[in-house]
Amino acid sequence: MREDRDRLQDILDAIKKIDRYAKRGRRLFEEDELVHTWMIHLIQIIGEAASKLTPCLS
């Protein structure tokens, strides 16, 4: 079973990859289907990892 720390690292890694392409501009995102699909996949990774984090009790 994966730890929260591993899931948080997955989230950070995905954000870094998204940021690398986001800096290239919206035009690349809109015109390149491969980049578009890849970025959506990374967003899904973030959502999946976030949904499996241990709930925070306050």
N, CA, C, O and CB atoms as a CASP TS submission, in Angstrom:
PFRMAT TS
TARGET T0000
AUTHOR 0000-0000-0000
METHOD Language model
MODEL 1
PARENT N/A
ATOM      1  N   MET     1       0.849  -1.191   0.000  1.00  0.00           N
ATOM      2  CA  MET     1       0.000   0.000   0.000  1.00  0.00           C
ATOM      3  C   MET     1       0.891   1.250   0.000  1.00  0.00           C
ATOM      4  O   MET     1       1.892   1.316   0.713  1.00  0.00           O
ATOM      5  CB  MET     1      -0.964   0.001   1.237  1.00  0.00           C
ATOM      6  N   ARG     2       0.508   2.224  -0.806  1.00  0.00           N
ATOM      7  CA  ARG     2       1.312   3.440  -0.925  1.00  0.00           C
ATOM      8  C   ARG     2       1.031   4.387   0.242  1.00  0.00           C
ATOM      9  O   ARG     2      -0.087   4.467   0.753  1.00  0.00           O
ATOM     10  CB  ARG     2       1.028   4.145  -2.267  1.00  0.00           C
ATOM     11  N   GLU     3       2.045   5.074   0.629  1.00  0.00           N
ATOM     12  CA  GLU     3       1.966   6.052   1.727  1.00  0.00           C
ATOM     13  C   GLU     3       1.508   7.410   1.174  1.00  0.00           C
ATOM     14  O   GLU     3       1.615   7.679  -0.022  1.00  0.00           O
ATOM     15  CB  GLU     3       3.352   6.191   2.452  1.00  0.00           C
ATOM     16  N   ASP     4       0.999   8.249   2.071  1.00  0.00           N
ATOM     17  CA  ASP     4       0.621   9.611   1.679  1.00  0.00           C
ATOM     18  C   ASP     4       1.812  10.350   1.082  1.00  0.00           C
ATOM     19  O   ASP     4       1.669  11.112   0.126  1.00  0.00           O
ATOM     20  CB  ASP     4       0.067  10.388   2.888  1.00  0.00           C
ATOM     21  N   ARG     5       2.968  10.121   1.646  1.00  0.00           N
ATOM     22  CA  ARG     5       4.183  10.797   1.157  1.00  0.00           C
ATOM     23  C   ARG     5       4.415  10.467  -0.327  1.00  0.00           C
ATOM     24  O   ARG     5       4.766  11.350  -1.110  1.00  0.00           O
ATOM     25  CB  ARG     5       5.426  10.373   2.007  1.00  0.00           C
ATOM     26  N   ASP     6       4.222   9.217  -0.704  1.00  0.00           N
ATOM     27  CA  ASP     6       4.389   8.803  -2.101  1.00  0.00           C
ATOM     28  C   ASP     6       3.345   9.464  -3.000  1.00  0.00           C
ATOM     29  O   ASP     6       3.651   9.910  -4.105  1.00  0.00           O
ATOM     30  CB  ASP     6       4.292   7.274  -2.221  1.00  0.00           C
ATOM     31  N   ARG     7       2.132   9.517  -2.515  1.00  0.00           N
ATOM     32  CA  ARG     7       1.063  10.149  -3.294  1.00  0.00           C
ATOM     33  C   ARG     7       1.314  11.652  -3.466  1.00  0.00           C
ATOM     34  O   ARG     7       1.080  12.210  -4.538  1.00  0.00           O
ATOM     35  CB  ARG     7      -0.299   9.915  -2.615  1.00  0.00           C
ATOM     36  N   LEU     8       1.788  12.295  -2.403  1.00  0.00           N
ATOM     37  CA  LEU     8       2.120  13.717  -2.499  1.00  0.00           C
ATOM     38  C   LEU     8       3.258  13.942  -3.485  1.00  0.00           C
ATOM     39  O   LEU     8       3.263  14.940  -4.205  1.00  0.00           O
ATOM     40  CB  LEU     8       2.497  14.276  -1.122  1.00  0.00           C
ATOM     41  N   GLN     9       4.213  13.036  -3.524  1.00  0.00           N
ATOM     42  CA  GLN     9       5.313  13.150  -4.485  1.00  0.00           C
ATOM     43  C   GLN     9       4.789  12.994  -5.909  1.00  0.00           C
ATOM     44  O   GLN     9       5.242  13.691  -6.817  1.00  0.00           O
ATOM     45  CB  GLN     9       6.404  12.092  -4.196  1.00  0.00           C
ATOM     46  N   ASP    10       3.837  12.084  -6.109  1.00  0.00           N
ATOM     47  CA  ASP    10       3.219  11.922  -7.429  1.00  0.00           C
ATOM     48  C   ASP    10       2.550  13.223  -7.873  1.00  0.00           C
ATOM     49  O   ASP    10       2.648  13.621  -9.033  1.00  0.00           O
ATOM     50  CB  ASP    10       2.187  10.773  -7.407  1.00  0.00           C
ATOM     51  N   ILE    11       1.872  13.875  -6.932  1.00  0.00           N
ATOM     52  CA  ILE    11       1.198  15.142  -7.220  1.00  0.00           C
ATOM     53  C   ILE    11       2.222  16.207  -7.602  1.00  0.00           C
ATOM     54  O   ILE    11       2.045  16.916  -8.592  1.00  0.00           O
ATOM     55  CB  ILE    11       0.364  15.607  -6.004  1.00  0.00           C
ATOM     56  N   LEU    12       3.276  16.316  -6.827  1.00  0.00           N
ATOM     57  CA  LEU    12       4.320  17.309  -7.121  1.00  0.00           C
ATOM     58  C   LEU    12       4.986  17.045  -8.468  1.00  0.00           C
ATOM     59  O   LEU    12       5.240  17.981  -9.226  1.00  0.00           O
ATOM     60  CB  LEU    12       5.378  17.311  -6.014  1.00  0.00           C
ATOM     61  N   ASP    13       5.268  15.793  -8.768  1.00  0.00           N
ATOM     62  CA  ASP    13       5.889  15.441 -10.045  1.00  0.00           C
ATOM     63  C   ASP    13       4.987  15.819 -11.216  1.00  0.00           C
ATOM     64  O   ASP    13       5.457  16.349 -12.223  1.00  0.00           O
ATOM     65  CB  ASP    13       6.209  13.942 -10.089  1.00  0.00           C
ATOM     66  N   ALA    14       3.702  15.547 -11.082  1.00  0.00           N
ATOM     67  CA  ALA    14       2.753  15.885 -12.143  1.00  0.00           C
ATOM     68  C   ALA    14       2.658  17.398 -12.330  1.00  0.00           C
ATOM     69  O   ALA    14       2.592  17.881 -13.460  1.00  0.00           O
ATOM     70  CB  ALA    14       1.367  15.303 -11.827  1.00  0.00           C
ATOM     71  N   ILE    15       2.652  18.138 -11.236  1.00  0.00           N
ATOM     72  CA  ILE    15       2.595  19.605 -11.315  1.00  0.00           C
ATOM     73  C   ILE    15       3.823  20.144 -12.031  1.00  0.00           C
ATOM     74  O   ILE    15       3.707  21.040 -12.867  1.00  0.00           O
ATOM     75  CB  ILE    15       2.486  20.226  -9.905  1.00  0.00           C
ATOM     76  N   LYS    16       4.987  19.616 -11.717  1.00  0.00           N
ATOM     77  CA  LYS    16       6.218  20.066 -12.377  1.00  0.00           C
ATOM     78  C   LYS    16       6.161  19.815 -13.879  1.00  0.00           C
ATOM     79  O   LYS    16       6.585  20.660 -14.668  1.00  0.00           O
ATOM     80  CB  LYS    16       7.440  19.358 -11.774  1.00  0.00           C
ATOM     81  N   LYS    17       5.640  18.659 -14.277  1.00  0.00           N
ATOM     82  CA  LYS    17       5.540  18.340 -15.704  1.00  0.00           C
ATOM     83  C   LYS    17       4.543  19.253 -16.402  1.00  0.00           C
ATOM     84  O   LYS    17       4.788  19.712 -17.518  1.00  0.00           O
ATOM     85  CB  LYS    17       5.134  16.876 -15.899  1.00  0.00           C
ATOM     86  N   ILE    18       3.422  19.515 -15.746  1.00  0.00           N
ATOM     87  CA  ILE    18       2.423  20.430 -16.322  1.00  0.00           C
ATOM     88  C   ILE    18       3.021  21.818 -16.470  1.00  0.00           C
ATOM     89  O   ILE    18       2.847  22.466 -17.503  1.00  0.00           O
ATOM     90  CB  ILE    18       1.147  20.486 -15.442  1.00  0.00           C
ATOM     91  N   ASP    19       3.718  22.273 -15.454  1.00  0.00           N
ATOM     92  CA  ASP    19       4.313  23.607 -15.464  1.00  0.00           C
ATOM     93  C   ASP    19       5.308  23.762 -16.614  1.00  0.00           C
ATOM     94  O   ASP    19       5.377  24.814 -17.249  1.00  0.00           O
ATOM     95  CB  ASP    19       5.007  23.889 -14.128  1.00  0.00           C
ATOM     96  N   ARG    20       6.067  22.715 -16.871  1.00  0.00           N
ATOM     97  CA  ARG    20       7.069  22.759 -17.933  1.00  0.00           C
ATOM     98  C   ARG    20       6.414  23.044 -19.290  1.00  0.00           C
ATOM     99  O   ARG    20       6.969  23.788 -20.098  1.00  0.00           O
ATOM    100  CB  ARG    20       7.851  21.432 -17.986  1.00  0.00           C
ATOM    101  N   TYR    21       5.249  22.463 -19.542  1.00  0.00           N
ATOM    102  CA  TYR    21       4.557  22.700 -20.813  1.00  0.00           C
ATOM    103  C   TYR    21       3.673  23.933 -20.770  1.00  0.00           C
ATOM    104  O   TYR    21       3.472  24.580 -21.798  1.00  0.00           O
ATOM    105  CB  TYR    21       3.723  21.496 -21.184  1.00  0.00           C
ATOM    106  N   ALA    22       3.144  24.269 -19.612  1.00  0.00           N
ATOM    107  CA  ALA    22       2.287  25.456 -19.496  1.00  0.00           C
ATOM    108  C   ALA    22       3.089  26.720 -19.820  1.00  0.00           C
ATOM    109  O   ALA    22       2.538  27.684 -20.351  1.00  0.00           O
ATOM    110  CB  ALA    22       1.676  25.554 -18.070  1.00  0.00           C
ATOM    111  N   LYS    23       4.359  26.717 -19.508  1.00  0.00           N
ATOM    112  CA  LYS    23       5.220  27.875 -19.801  1.00  0.00           C
ATOM    113  C   LYS    23       5.331  28.129 -21.298  1.00  0.00           C
ATOM    114  O   LYS    23       5.655  29.239 -21.721  1.00  0.00           O
ATOM    115  CB  LYS    23       6.616  27.664 -19.210  1.00  0.00           C
ATOM    116  N   ARG    24       5.065  27.106 -22.095  1.00  0.00           N
ATOM    117  CA  ARG    24       5.166  27.241 -23.552  1.00  0.00           C
ATOM    118  C   ARG    24       3.930  27.901 -24.157  1.00  0.00           C
ATOM    119  O   ARG    24       3.911  28.233 -25.343  1.00  0.00           O
ATOM    120  CB  ARG    24       5.380  25.876 -24.189  1.00  0.00           C
ATOM    121  N   GLY    25       2.909  28.085 -23.342  1.00  0.00           N
ATOM    122  CA  GLY    25       1.750  28.844 -23.786  1.00  0.00           C
ATOM    123  C   GLY    25       0.516  28.026 -24.110  1.00  0.00           C
ATOM    124  O   GLY    25       0.565  26.820 -24.352  1.00  0.00           O
ATOM    125  N   ARG    26      -0.571  28.736 -24.102  1.00  0.00           N
ATOM    126  CA  ARG    26      -1.883  28.143 -24.366  1.00  0.00           C
ATOM    127  C   ARG    26      -1.985  27.616 -25.799  1.00  0.00           C
ATOM    128  O   ARG    26      -2.642  26.608 -26.057  1.00  0.00           O
ATOM    129  CB  ARG    26      -2.989  29.171 -24.108  1.00  0.00           C
ATOM    130  N   ARG    27      -1.333  28.307 -26.714  1.00  0.00           N
ATOM    131  CA  ARG    27      -1.404  27.916 -28.122  1.00  0.00           C
ATOM    132  C   ARG    27      -0.915  26.479 -28.324  1.00  0.00           C
ATOM    133  O   ARG    27      -1.563  25.698 -29.021  1.00  0.00           O
ATOM    134  CB  ARG    27      -0.575  28.881 -28.983  1.00  0.00           C
ATOM    135  N   LEU    28       0.209  26.130 -27.726  1.00  0.00           N
ATOM    136  CA  LEU    28       0.730  24.764 -27.829  1.00  0.00           C
ATOM    137  C   LEU    28      -0.284  23.776 -27.275  1.00  0.00           C
ATOM    138  O   LEU    28      -0.537  22.731 -27.874  1.00  0.00           O
ATOM    139  CB  LEU    28       2.076  24.629 -27.079  1.00  0.00           C
ATOM    140  N   PHE    29      -0.861  24.111 -26.135  1.00  0.00           N
ATOM    141  CA  PHE    29      -1.856  23.246 -25.502  1.00  0.00           C
ATOM    142  C   PHE    29      -3.052  23.017 -26.421  1.00  0.00           C
ATOM    143  O   PHE    29      -3.526  21.891 -26.568  1.00  0.00           O
ATOM    144  CB  PHE    29      -2.322  23.854 -24.175  1.00  0.00           C
ATOM    145  N   GLU    30      -3.528  24.080 -27.029  1.00  0.00           N
ATOM    146  CA  GLU    30      -4.721  23.992 -27.869  1.00  0.00           C
ATOM    147  C   GLU    30      -4.449  23.335 -29.221  1.00  0.00           C
ATOM    148  O   GLU    30      -5.327  22.667 -29.768  1.00  0.00           O
ATOM    149  CB  GLU    30      -5.292  25.369 -28.087  1.00  0.00           C
ATOM    150  N   GLU    31      -3.248  23.517 -29.763  1.00  0.00           N
ATOM    151  CA  GLU    31      -2.956  23.030 -31.112  1.00  0.00           C
ATOM    152  C   GLU    31      -2.355  21.627 -31.158  1.00  0.00           C
ATOM    153  O   GLU    31      -2.476  20.936 -32.170  1.00  0.00           O
ATOM    154  CB  GLU    31      -2.025  23.976 -31.784  1.00  0.00           C
ATOM    155  N   ASP    32      -1.714  21.204 -30.083  1.00  0.00           N
ATOM    156  CA  ASP    32      -1.038  19.908 -30.077  1.00  0.00           C
ATOM    157  C   ASP    32      -1.864  18.903 -29.277  1.00  0.00           C
ATOM    158  O   ASP    32      -1.886  18.941 -28.047  1.00  0.00           O
ATOM    159  CB  ASP    32       0.394  20.034 -29.486  1.00  0.00           C
ATOM    160  N   GLU    33      -2.534  18.014 -29.983  1.00  0.00           N
ATOM    161  CA  GLU    33      -3.415  17.048 -29.331  1.00  0.00           C
ATOM    162  C   GLU    33      -2.660  16.167 -28.342  1.00  0.00           C
ATOM    163  O   GLU    33      -3.199  15.801 -27.298  1.00  0.00           O
ATOM    164  CB  GLU    33      -4.101  16.182 -30.372  1.00  0.00           C
ATOM    165  N   LEU    34      -1.433  15.832 -28.663  1.00  0.00           N
ATOM    166  CA  LEU    34      -0.627  14.991 -27.778  1.00  0.00           C
ATOM    167  C   LEU    34      -0.347  15.706 -26.453  1.00  0.00           C
ATOM    168  O   LEU    34      -0.471  15.105 -25.386  1.00  0.00           O
ATOM    169  CB  LEU    34       0.697  14.604 -28.465  1.00  0.00           C
ATOM    170  N   VAL    35       0.026  16.976 -26.517  1.00  0.00           N
ATOM    171  CA  VAL    35       0.281  17.761 -25.302  1.00  0.00           C
ATOM    172  C   VAL    35      -1.017  17.901 -24.512  1.00  0.00           C
ATOM    173  O   VAL    35      -1.024  17.767 -23.289  1.00  0.00           O
ATOM    174  CB  VAL    35       0.865  19.167 -25.652  1.00  0.00           C
ATOM    175  N   HIS    36      -2.096  18.165 -25.207  1.00  0.00           N
ATOM    176  CA  HIS    36      -3.413  18.326 -24.578  1.00  0.00           C
ATOM    177  C   HIS    36      -3.778  17.051 -23.803  1.00  0.00           C
ATOM    178  O   HIS    36      -4.148  17.117 -22.631  1.00  0.00           O
ATOM    179  CB  HIS    36      -4.503  18.646 -25.654  1.00  0.00           C
ATOM    180  N   THR    37      -3.672  15.910 -24.457  1.00  0.00           N
ATOM    181  CA  THR    37      -4.013  14.630 -23.842  1.00  0.00           C
ATOM    182  C   THR    37      -3.087  14.313 -22.678  1.00  0.00           C
ATOM    183  O   THR    37      -3.535  13.833 -21.637  1.00  0.00           O
ATOM    184  CB  THR    37      -3.951  13.510 -24.876  1.00  0.00           C
ATOM    185  N   TRP    38      -1.817  14.577 -22.848  1.00  0.00           N
ATOM    186  CA  TRP    38      -0.823  14.300 -21.810  1.00  0.00           C
ATOM    187  C   TRP    38      -1.084  15.140 -20.559  1.00  0.00           C
ATOM    188  O   TRP    38      -0.996  14.637 -19.439  1.00  0.00           O
ATOM    189  CB  TRP    38       0.593  14.573 -22.341  1.00  0.00           C
ATOM    190  N   MET    39      -1.407  16.420 -20.755  1.00  0.00           N
ATOM    191  CA  MET    39      -1.673  17.284 -19.605  1.00  0.00           C
ATOM    192  C   MET    39      -2.949  16.866 -18.875  1.00  0.00           C
ATOM    193  O   MET    39      -3.001  16.906 -17.646  1.00  0.00           O
ATOM    194  CB  MET    39      -1.782  18.741 -20.052  1.00  0.00           C
ATOM    195  N   ILE    40      -3.959  16.473 -19.614  1.00  0.00           N
ATOM    196  CA  ILE    40      -5.186  15.987 -18.980  1.00  0.00           C
ATOM    197  C   ILE    40      -4.897  14.722 -18.178  1.00  0.00           C
ATOM    198  O   ILE    40      -5.426  14.542 -17.081  1.00  0.00           O
ATOM    199  CB  ILE    40      -6.279  15.715 -20.038  1.00  0.00           C
ATOM    200  N   HIS    41      -4.070  13.861 -18.719  1.00  0.00           N
ATOM    201  CA  HIS    41      -3.670  12.645 -18.001  1.00  0.00           C
ATOM    202  C   HIS    41      -2.972  13.006 -16.684  1.00  0.00           C
ATOM    203  O   HIS    41      -3.241  12.394 -15.651  1.00  0.00           O
ATOM    204  CB  HIS    41      -2.737  11.773 -18.883  1.00  0.00           C
ATOM    205  N   LEU    42      -2.090  13.984 -16.722  1.00  0.00           N
ATOM    206  CA  LEU    42      -1.397  14.405 -15.497  1.00  0.00           C
ATOM    207  C   LEU    42      -2.375  14.984 -14.470  1.00  0.00           C
ATOM    208  O   LEU    42      -2.212  14.770 -13.269  1.00  0.00           O
ATOM    209  CB  LEU    42      -0.315  15.444 -15.830  1.00  0.00           C
ATOM    210  N   ILE    43      -3.376  15.706 -14.935  1.00  0.00           N
ATOM    211  CA  ILE    43      -4.403  16.240 -14.028  1.00  0.00           C
ATOM    212  C   ILE    43      -5.182  15.090 -13.397  1.00  0.00           C
ATOM    213  O   ILE    43      -5.544  15.153 -12.222  1.00  0.00           O
ATOM    214  CB  ILE    43      -5.369  17.200 -14.784  1.00  0.00           C
ATOM    215  N   GLN    44      -5.437  14.047 -14.172  1.00  0.00           N
ATOM    216  CA  GLN    44      -6.109  12.869 -13.623  1.00  0.00           C
ATOM    217  C   GLN    44      -5.251  12.187 -12.560  1.00  0.00           C
ATOM    218  O   GLN    44      -5.773  11.724 -11.546  1.00  0.00           O
ATOM    219  CB  GLN    44      -6.443  11.878 -14.742  1.00  0.00           C
ATOM    220  N   ILE    45      -3.952  12.125 -12.782  1.00  0.00           N
ATOM    221  CA  ILE    45      -3.033  11.554 -11.788  1.00  0.00           C
ATOM    222  C   ILE    45      -3.119  12.343 -10.490  1.00  0.00           C
ATOM    223  O   ILE    45      -3.160  11.764  -9.405  1.00  0.00           O
ATOM    224  CB  ILE    45      -1.577  11.546 -12.318  1.00  0.00           C
ATOM    225  N   ILE    46      -3.145  13.665 -10.604  1.00  0.00           N
ATOM    226  CA  ILE    46      -3.244  14.523  -9.412  1.00  0.00           C
ATOM    227  C   ILE    46      -4.541  14.220  -8.662  1.00  0.00           C
ATOM    228  O   ILE    46      -4.532  14.052  -7.442  1.00  0.00           O
ATOM    229  CB  ILE    46      -3.184  16.032  -9.807  1.00  0.00           C
ATOM    230  N   GLY    47      -5.644  14.152  -9.388  1.00  0.00           N
ATOM    231  CA  GLY    47      -6.945  13.894  -8.759  1.00  0.00           C
ATOM    232  C   GLY    47      -7.003  12.530  -8.092  1.00  0.00           C
ATOM    233  O   GLY    47      -7.527  12.384  -6.988  1.00  0.00           O
ATOM    234  N   GLU    48      -6.462  11.538  -8.774  1.00  0.00           N
ATOM    235  CA  GLU    48      -6.472  10.182  -8.223  1.00  0.00           C
ATOM    236  C   GLU    48      -5.628  10.104  -6.952  1.00  0.00           C
ATOM    237  O   GLU    48      -6.049   9.520  -5.953  1.00  0.00           O
ATOM    238  CB  GLU    48      -5.955   9.175  -9.265  1.00  0.00           C
ATOM    239  N   ALA    49      -4.442  10.692  -6.997  1.00  0.00           N
ATOM    240  CA  ALA    49      -3.564  10.668  -5.836  1.00  0.00           C
ATOM    241  C   ALA    49      -4.192  11.448  -4.675  1.00  0.00           C
ATOM    242  O   ALA    49      -4.147  11.006  -3.527  1.00  0.00           O
ATOM    243  CB  ALA    49      -2.181  11.251  -6.195  1.00  0.00           C
ATOM    244  N   ALA    50      -4.771  12.599  -4.980  1.00  0.00           N
ATOM    245  CA  ALA    50      -5.389  13.424  -3.928  1.00  0.00           C
ATOM    246  C   ALA    50      -6.573  12.712  -3.286  1.00  0.00           C
ATOM    247  O   ALA    50      -6.788  12.828  -2.079  1.00  0.00           O
ATOM    248  CB  ALA    50      -5.846  14.772  -4.503  1.00  0.00           C
ATOM    249  N   SER    51      -7.335  11.982  -4.079  1.00  0.00           N
ATOM    250  CA  SER    51      -8.511  11.299  -3.536  1.00  0.00           C
ATOM    251  C   SER    51      -8.150  10.146  -2.589  1.00  0.00           C
ATOM    252  O   SER    51      -8.980   9.703  -1.794  1.00  0.00           O
ATOM    253  CB  SER    51      -9.363  10.771  -4.673  1.00  0.00           C
ATOM    254  N   LYS    52      -6.921   9.673  -2.683  1.00  0.00           N
ATOM    255  CA  LYS    52      -6.497   8.546  -1.846  1.00  0.00           C
ATOM    256  C   LYS    52      -5.672   8.961  -0.627  1.00  0.00           C
ATOM    257  O   LYS    52      -5.212   8.111   0.137  1.00  0.00           O
ATOM    258  CB  LYS    52      -5.699   7.581  -2.674  1.00  0.00           C
ATOM    259  N   LEU    53      -5.488  10.275  -0.450  1.00  0.00           N
ATOM    260  CA  LEU    53      -4.756  10.755   0.726  1.00  0.00           C
ATOM    261  C   LEU    53      -5.587  10.515   1.987  1.00  0.00           C
ATOM    262  O   LEU    53      -6.817  10.537   1.945  1.00  0.00           O
ATOM    263  CB  LEU    53      -4.408  12.266   0.582  1.00  0.00           C
ATOM    264  N   THR    54      -4.910  10.289   3.087  1.00  0.00           N
ATOM    265  CA  THR    54      -5.582  10.111   4.371  1.00  0.00           C
ATOM    266  C   THR    54      -6.315  11.402   4.725  1.00  0.00           C
ATOM    267  O   THR    54      -5.725  12.481   4.671  1.00  0.00           O
ATOM    268  CB  THR    54      -4.565   9.721   5.490  1.00  0.00           C
ATOM    269  N   PRO    55      -7.596  11.304   5.088  1.00  0.00           N
ATOM    270  CA  PRO    55      -8.336  12.516   5.476  1.00  0.00           C
ATOM    271  C   PRO    55      -7.671  13.208   6.681  1.00  0.00           C
ATOM    272  O   PRO    55      -7.163  12.557   7.594  1.00  0.00           O
ATOM    273  CB  PRO    55      -9.811  12.162   5.812  1.00  0.00           C
ATOM    274  N   CYS    56      -7.695  14.510   6.647  1.00  0.00           N
ATOM    275  CA  CYS    56      -7.120  15.307   7.719  1.00  0.00           C
ATOM    276  C   CYS    56      -8.195  15.564   8.766  1.00  0.00           C
ATOM    277  O   CYS    56      -9.265  16.082   8.444  1.00  0.00           O
ATOM    278  CB  CYS    56      -6.538  16.642   7.177  1.00  0.00           C
ATOM    279  N   LEU    57      -7.924  15.214   9.986  1.00  0.00           N
ATOM    280  CA  LEU    57      -8.880  15.451  11.069  1.00  0.00           C
ATOM    281  C   LEU    57      -8.502  16.714  11.820  1.00  0.00           C
ATOM    282  O   LEU    57      -7.358  16.874  12.246  1.00  0.00           O
ATOM    283  CB  LEU    57      -8.934  14.245  12.034  1.00  0.00           C
ATOM    284  N   SER    58      -9.465  17.611  11.980  1.00  0.00           N
ATOM    285  CA  SER    58      -9.156  18.852  12.705  1.00  0.00           C
ATOM    286  C   SER    58      -9.957  18.977  13.961  1.00  0.00           C
ATOM    287  O   SER    58      -9.818  19.962  14.686  1.00  0.00           O
ATOM    288  CB  SER    58      -9.405  20.053  11.836  1.00  0.00           C
TER
END
